[in-house]
Amino acid sequence: MQSCFKAVYLWLTASASVTVMVEDINDHVPVFTQSIYRAMMSESYDVGTSIVSVSATDADTGSNARLLYSLRKQDREYFMVVSVEATNTGVLKVHRVSLTRVR
């Protein structure tokens, strides 16, 4: 089962909308704890820098409650999401810096 949300990120005069998806392998659909996550970031962020943590829950218990976070293919050029099993959260991070930043 899968659920998703859209996040909008603003920096300088540019913005990006990233869709984070969450899924589990059982019969209950996971639900994000917020419908929208907003964060601001700097163009000086390095690859791997955390931008925002997202969280979802579902009705499963124990190991069946483990959630996996992912991004749509088109969002993976500049962003990545890491699933943190200990907290059942996802952390959106910088995957690639803009070429305009490199001088």
C-alpha positions in Angstrom: 0.0 0.0 0.0 1.2 3.5 -0.7 0.5 7.1 0.3 2.2 10.3 -0.7 2.4 14.0 0.0 3.8 17.0 -1.7 6.4 19.3 -0.2 7.3 22.7 -1.5 10.8 24.1 -0.9 11.7 27.8 -1.4 15.2 29.3 -1.7 16.4 32.5 -3.2 14.0 33.0 -6.1 13.5 29.4 -6.9 11.2 26.7 -5.5 10.8 22.9 -5.9 8.0 20.6 -5.2 9.0 17.1 -4.2 6.6 14.2 -3.7 7.6 11.7 -1.0 5.9 8.3 -1.1 5.5 5.9 1.8 4.6 2.3 1.6 4.4 -0.9 3.7 3.9 -4.5 2.8 0.7 -5.1 4.7 -3.0 -4.3 4.4 -3.2 -1.0 6.2 -2.5 2.2 4.2 0.1 4.4 5.8 -0.8 8.1 6.4 1.5 11.0 6.8 1.3 12.9 10.1 1.1 16.2 8.2 -0.5 16.7 4.8 2.2 19.2 3.7 5.8 19.6 4.9 7.5 22.9 4.2 11.2 23.7 4.6 13.7 26.3 3.5 17.1 25.5 2.3 20.2 27.3 1.1 22.0 26.9 -2.2 25.1 26.3 -0.1 23.9 23.0 1.2 26.2 20.1 0.4 25.2 16.7 -0.9 23.8 14.7 2.0 22.5 17.6 4.0 19.2 16.9 5.7 16.3 19.2 4.6 13.3 17.9 6.5 12.1 14.8 8.3 8.7 13.3 7.4 6.6 10.9 9.4 3.8 8.5 8.7 1.8 5.9 10.7 -0.3 2.9 9.9 -2.5 0.5 11.9 0.0 -2.3 11.7 2.1 -3.3 14.8 5.6 -4.6 15.4 7.7 -5.4 12.4 4.6 -5.1 10.1 4.5 -1.4 10.9 7.9 -0.7 9.2 7.5 2.0 6.5 9.7 2.7 3.5 9.9 6.2 2.0 10.8 6.9 -1.6 10.7 9.7 -4.2 9.3 9.8 -7.7 11.9 9.3 -10.4 11.8 13.0 -11.5 12.4 14.2 -7.9 15.6 12.1 -7.5 17.8 14.4 -9.6 18.4 16.8 -6.7 16.9 15.1 -3.7 17.0 11.7 -2.0 15.0 10.3 0.9 16.4 8.0 3.6 14.1 5.7 5.6 15.1 5.6 9.3 13.9 2.3 10.7 14.5 3.2 14.4 12.0 6.1 14.2 10.0 5.0 11.2 10.6 8.4 9.6 12.0 9.5 6.3 14.7 12.2 5.9 14.7 14.3 2.7 18.3 15.2 1.8 20.3 17.0 -0.9 21.3 14.4 -3.6 23.0 16.7 -6.1 23.8 20.4 -6.1 22.8 22.7 -8.9 25.4 23.3 -11.6 24.9 27.0 -11.3 26.3 26.8 -7.8 29.6 25.3 -9.0 31.9 28.2 -10.0 
